């Protein structure tokens, strides 16, 4: 077996012979690249990648429940005034606006994501679009998540004019009309920077609102009726997990995912 110092000595010897012209044959002038020619120097080696990697076999998951221990306010009735088609889709001409949905103390529509601890990792965005639907003059789902660079398709099933007005603070604002009928059937959006959360509204119907969580990685979830969430495939490490809800605000929790540890349990209460 070659010892490290001998291998290093061989490399130094080769480098010295090359630099001193140990070969009697004339050197061949290889054409310089455009970058080299522009800089007027010799070709340089590319910088080593700083991207962190991990063995998926060592990954774990973070799983838990978002709970609410207070009194749940009564939902407010929202009449769909000025839009007969919308009103016809609901028995009472409107709907009860439940911004806080709680089932047996468990919170629905909370956005959960790894807020910090993934520095150095890079995750390619999925090419499959996330869908935001306008149905019966409401946004469905009300809360969703998308990865930076991943397409978001908004489309409408309603027989009325809508628009999709995305109102971020760190990304580019966009406002696109969705008439009925519409040949294309959807409008596409994309977010370049992480942002939790991005509000989306319909300017035609003031009661229509939704929320989009934009993150740089795939470790996010939206709680269902049982308030539960699971973040799978998380690399071993120490993390801050954020939980956001549109009326309850935000919570942060520290968790550690060990190598081949399995599931780390995290319950969050408001």
C-alpha positions as CSV (number, residue, x, y, z in Angstrom):
1,X,0.0,0.0,0.0
2,X,1.3,3.4,-0.9
3,X,1.7,5.7,2.1
4,X,0.2,9.3,1.9
5,X,3.6,11.0,1.9
6,X,4.9,8.9,-0.9
7,X,1.9,9.6,-3.1
8,X,2.3,13.3,-2.4
9,X,6.0,13.2,-3.3
10,X,5.1,11.5,-6.7
11,X,2.6,14.2,-7.5
12,X,5.1,16.9,-6.7
13,X,7.8,15.3,-8.9
14,X,5.5,15.0,-11.8
15,X,4.5,18.6,-11.5
16,X,8.1,19.8,-11.4
17,X,9.1,17.8,-14.5
18,X,6.1,19.3,-16.4
19,X,6.9,22.8,-15.3
20,X,10.6,22.5,-16.2
21,X,10.0,21.1,-19.7
22,X,11.4,17.6,-19.0
23,X,10.1,16.4,-22.3
24,X,12.2,17.4,-25.4
25,X,9.1,17.5,-27.6
26,X,7.7,21.0,-28.3
27,X,4.7,22.0,-26.3
28,X,1.3,21.9,-28.1
29,X,-0.6,25.2,-27.9
30,X,-4.2,24.1,-27.1
31,X,-6.9,26.7,-27.9
32,X,-8.0,28.7,-24.9
33,X,-11.6,28.7,-23.9
34,X,-13.7,31.9,-24.3
35,X,-13.5,32.5,-20.6
36,X,-9.7,32.1,-20.5
37,X,-9.2,34.3,-23.6
38,X,-11.4,37.0,-22.1
39,X,-9.5,36.9,-18.8
40,X,-6.1,36.6,-20.5
41,X,-4.9,33.8,-18.3
42,X,-4.4,30.1,-18.2
43,X,-7.4,27.7,-17.8
44,X,-8.4,27.2,-14.2
45,X,-9.9,24.2,-12.5
46,X,-13.5,24.5,-11.4
47,X,-14.0,25.3,-7.7
48,X,-15.0,22.2,-5.7
49,X,-18.7,21.9,-4.9
50,X,-19.8,22.9,-1.4
51,X,-23.1,21.1,-1.7
52,X,-23.8,18.9,1.3
53,X,-24.9,15.3,0.8
54,X,-26.3,12.5,3.0
55,X,-27.1,8.9,2.7
56,X,-30.9,8.5,2.4
57,X,-30.6,5.3,4.5
58,X,-29.6,7.4,7.5
59,X,-32.5,9.8,7.1
60,X,-35.4,10.0,9.6
61,X,-38.8,11.7,9.9
62,X,-40.4,14.3,12.1
63,X,-44.0,13.6,13.0
64,X,-46.5,15.2,15.3
65,X,-49.8,17.0,16.0
66,X,-50.7,20.7,16.1
67,X,-53.1,21.3,19.0
68,X,-55.2,24.2,20.3
69,X,-56.2,24.5,23.9
70,X,-58.4,27.6,23.9
71,X,-62.0,28.4,23.1
72,X,-62.8,28.1,19.4
73,X,-64.7,31.2,18.1
74,X,-67.9,30.7,16.2
75,X,-67.5,31.0,12.5
76,X,-68.8,34.1,10.8
77,X,-71.4,33.9,8.0
78,X,-70.1,35.3,4.7
79,X,-72.8,36.3,2.2
80,X,-71.8,36.2,-1.4
81,X,-73.3,39.5,-2.2
82,X,-73.2,40.8,-5.8
83,X,-72.4,37.5,-7.4
84,X,-75.6,35.4,-8.0
85,X,-73.7,32.4,-9.5
86,X,-71.6,32.1,-6.4
87,X,-74.6,32.5,-4.0
88,X,-76.4,29.7,-5.9
89,X,-73.7,27.2,-5.0
90,X,-74.5,27.5,-1.3
91,X,-77.8,26.7,0.3
92,X,-77.9,29.9,2.4
93,X,-76.4,32.2,-0.3
94,X,-73.1,32.2,1.5
95,X,-70.8,30.1,3.7
96,X,-69.5,30.1,7.3
97,X,-65.9,31.4,7.3
98,X,-63.9,29.0,9.5
99,X,-60.4,30.4,9.6
100,X,-59.7,28.3,12.7
101,X,-60.7,24.7,12.1
102,X,-60.3,22.6,15.3
103,X,-61.4,19.0,15.7
104,X,-61.1,17.6,19.2
105,X,-58.3,20.1,20.0
106,X,-56.4,19.4,16.8
107,X,-55.7,22.2,14.3
108,X,-56.4,21.9,10.6
109,X,-54.6,24.0,7.9
110,X,-51.4,24.7,9.9
111,X,-48.3,24.9,7.7
112,X,-45.3,23.0,9.2
113,X,-41.8,23.2,7.7
114,X,-38.1,23.0,8.6
115,X,-37.2,26.6,9.2
116,X,-33.5,26.3,9.7
117,X,-30.8,23.6,9.9
118,X,-30.5,22.6,6.3
119,X,-27.7,25.0,5.3
120,X,-25.5,23.6,2.6
121,X,-28.0,21.2,1.2
122,X,-29.6,21.8,-2.2
123,X,-32.8,20.1,-3.3
124,X,-34.0,20.2,-6.9
125,X,-37.5,21.4,-7.3
126,X,-40.1,19.0,-8.5
127,X,-41.4,19.4,-12.1
128,X,-44.9,18.3,-11.1
129,X,-47.0,21.4,-10.5
130,X,-48.9,22.1,-7.3
131,X,-52.6,22.9,-8.0
132,X,-54.6,25.7,-6.5
133,X,-58.3,25.5,-7.4
134,X,-61.1,28.1,-7.4
135,X,-64.2,26.1,-6.6
136,X,-67.6,27.4,-5.6
137,X,-66.0,30.8,-5.3
138,X,-63.4,29.8,-2.7
139,X,-59.8,28.8,-2.9
140,X,-59.1,25.1,-2.4
141,X,-57.0,24.2,-0.6
142,X,-56.9,27.3,1.6
143,X,-53.3,26.5,2.7
144,X,-50.7,24.8,0.6
145,X,-46.9,24.5,0.2
146,X,-44.6,24.7,-2.8
147,X,-40.9,24.5,-3.3
148,X,-38.9,27.3,-4.8
149,X,-38.7,26.8,-8.6
150,X,-41.7,24.4,-8.6
151,X,-44.6,25.4,-10.8
152,X,-47.9,26.4,-9.2
153,X,-51.0,26.1,-11.4
154,X,-54.1,28.0,-10.5
155,X,-57.3,27.1,-12.3
156,X,-61.0,27.7,-11.9
157,X,-64.1,25.4,-12.0
158,X,-66.5,28.3,-11.6
159,X,-68.7,29.9,-14.3
160,X,-67.7,33.4,-13.3
161,X,-64.8,35.7,-13.8
162,X,-62.0,35.3,-11.2
163,X,-58.5,36.5,-10.9
164,X,-55.5,35.1,-9.1
165,X,-53.6,37.9,-7.2
166,X,-50.5,36.6,-5.6
167,X,-49.2,39.2,-3.0
168,X,-45.7,38.2,-1.8
169,X,-43.2,40.4,0.1
170,X,-40.0,38.7,-1.1
171,X,-41.1,37.4,-4.5
172,X,-42.5,39.0,-7.6
173,X,-46.2,40.1,-7.3
174,X,-48.4,38.7,-10.0
175,X,-52.1,39.3,-10.9
176,X,-53.7,37.2,-13.6
177,X,-57.2,37.0,-14.8
178,X,-59.2,33.7,-15.0
179,X,-62.3,34.3,-17.1
180,X,-65.0,31.9,-17.9
181,X,-64.7,30.1,-20.3
182,X,-61.0,30.1,-20.6
183,X,-59.1,28.2,-23.4
184,X,-55.9,27.6,-21.4
185,X,-57.7,26.6,-18.2
186,X,-55.0,27.6,-15.8
187,X,-52.4,30.3,-14.9
188,X,-48.9,29.4,-13.9
189,X,-46.8,31.0,-11.1
190,X,-43.3,30.3,-9.8
191,X,-41.5,31.6,-6.7
192,X,-37.7,32.2,-6.7
193,X,-37.3,32.9,-3.0
194,X,-38.5,31.2,0.2
195,X,-41.4,33.0,1.9
196,X,-43.8,31.8,4.6
197,X,-46.5,32.8,3.9
198,X,-47.7,34.3,0.6
199,X,-51.2,35.6,0.5
200,X,-53.3,35.0,-2.6
201,X,-56.7,36.7,-3.2
202,X,-59.3,37.2,-5.8
203,X,-59.9,40.9,-6.3
204,X,-63.3,40.3,-7.9
205,X,-64.6,38.5,-4.8
206,X,-63.2,40.0,-1.6
207,X,-63.9,36.9,0.6
208,X,-61.7,34.6,-1.5
209,X,-58.3,34.1,0.1
210,X,-55.6,31.5,0.4
211,X,-52.1,31.1,1.7
212,X,-48.9,29.6,0.1
213,X,-45.8,28.5,2.0
214,X,-42.7,28.7,-0.2
215,X,-39.6,26.8,1.0
216,X,-36.3,25.7,-0.6
217,X,-36.7,22.0,0.3
218,X,-39.3,19.3,0.4
219,X,-39.7,19.1,4.1
220,X,-43.1,20.8,4.7
221,X,-46.7,19.7,5.3
222,X,-50.2,21.1,5.9
223,X,-52.2,19.6,8.7
224,X,-55.4,17.8,7.9
225,X,-58.5,17.4,10.1
226,X,-56.6,15.3,12.6
227,X,-54.0,18.0,13.0
228,X,-51.2,15.6,12.2
229,X,-48.1,16.1,10.0
230,X,-45.1,14.1,8.9
231,X,-41.8,15.3,7.3
232,X,-40.1,12.3,5.7
233,X,-36.6,11.8,4.5
234,X,-35.0,14.4,6.8
235,X,-31.1,14.2,7.0
236,X,-29.6,13.7,10.4
237,X,-29.1,17.0,12.2
238,X,-30.5,19.6,14.5
239,X,-33.4,21.7,13.2
240,X,-35.8,24.5,14.0
241,X,-39.3,23.5,12.9
242,X,-41.8,26.3,12.3
243,X,-45.6,26.0,12.6
244,X,-47.8,28.8,11.1
245,X,-51.5,29.3,11.3
246,X,-53.4,32.3,9.8
247,X,-55.2,33.2,13.0
248,X,-53.0,31.6,15.7
249,X,-49.6,32.9,14.6
250,X,-46.4,31.0,14.6
251,X,-44.5,28.6,16.9
252,X,-40.9,27.3,16.7
253,X,-39.5,24.1,18.1
254,X,-36.0,22.6,18.3
255,X,-35.6,19.0,17.2
256,X,-32.8,16.6,16.6
257,X,-33.0,13.8,14.0
258,X,-30.5,11.1,14.7
259,X,-28.9,8.8,12.0
260,X,-31.2,5.9,11.4
261,X,-33.2,7.0,14.4
262,X,-36.6,6.6,12.7
263,X,-39.3,9.0,13.8
264,X,-38.8,12.1,15.9
265,X,-42.1,13.1,17.6
266,X,-43.0,16.7,17.9
267,X,-46.3,18.0,19.2
268,X,-47.0,21.8,19.1
269,X,-49.7,23.6,21.0
270,X,-51.2,27.1,20.6
